[in-house]
């Protein structure tokens, strides 16, 4: 077997075609995060991206894009924005994720959205659910089912619809908003949200903005970005900057203006967007993991994903690796309150380490995290 990590600009046209064919061969990879064009665009803004090709005498059986960081530790492509990640495998591959990572001589892989391979979760990783909205039976059937499950919520939404009609001359949903002003307003609202809630501002890293600009102006064979906005009398009340694949629209960067909170603009936008999706041949909306109320009311299916660590080659004994192992051990032996506090802190530090590419930015992020209020 042969395992090679390539820089994106080292791949030949034939290798990109192999990557695409492997992805296209299975519906389980029909997420924009598994699209080779997504990795290609990320490679233009991050110099630590590597794309692993694993092959045997029958050809390439695995392609795994990842950011390889100090200590030969890896993170998902575009982490922390990669809601789904992991290798793209040919059918009937029996090697474990750990064996494939070891083949690339990668120490390990930190993930918050690994596509599982088995019904039973792997040791050391947590199995969670991604919230999916499936319109395969048609939008009307979906809406009828959700109204039956959540009658109070949809009664409230009908009341809000009447209030919006009373308070505004026009409510407009823009299905494909190409306005620079709408996009900038969304980013501003999302950054305000991070500041308000004390979370690390993952949108301030230069590579993130550079990636968004590339996605806004890109339309590939299967990948494109789509900004959907809700406007009251011309003012942006809510918006989503989403990624789209063949049949899937993935909810990605979402925010609403607090001035319109009483009108539940996020819920209104989703209901209107779902109808537009159905009209435009999109049958799956993926809002990722989490227990946000809007996900509960608007999803009708959960798909398993895993978070945690995929071990690979033997871990190096660098101070960072030793400290990381000691921290996770502490989480296991601490009483429940301390365990939860340590887990929250680790998730915060993982996110900062994933998005910030310089030591100074990481140090600043860690300092601000320690001084901000807890989640």
Secondary structure by P-SEA (a helix, b strand, c coil): cbbbbbccccccaaaaaaaaaaaacccccccccccaaaaaaaaaccccbbbbbbbccccccbbbbbbcccccccccccccccccccccccccccccaaaaaaaacccbbbbcccccccccccccbbbbbbbbbbccccaaaaaaaaaaacaaaaaaaaaaaaaaaacccbbbbbcccccaaaaaaaaaaaaaaaaaaccccccccaaaaaaaaaaaaccccccbbbbbbccccccccccccccccccbbbbcbbbbbccccccaaaaaaaaaaaaaaaaacccbbbccccccaaaaacccbbbbbbbcccccccccccaaaaaaaaaaaaaaaccaaaaaaaaaaaaaaaaaaaccccaaaaaaaaaaaaacccc
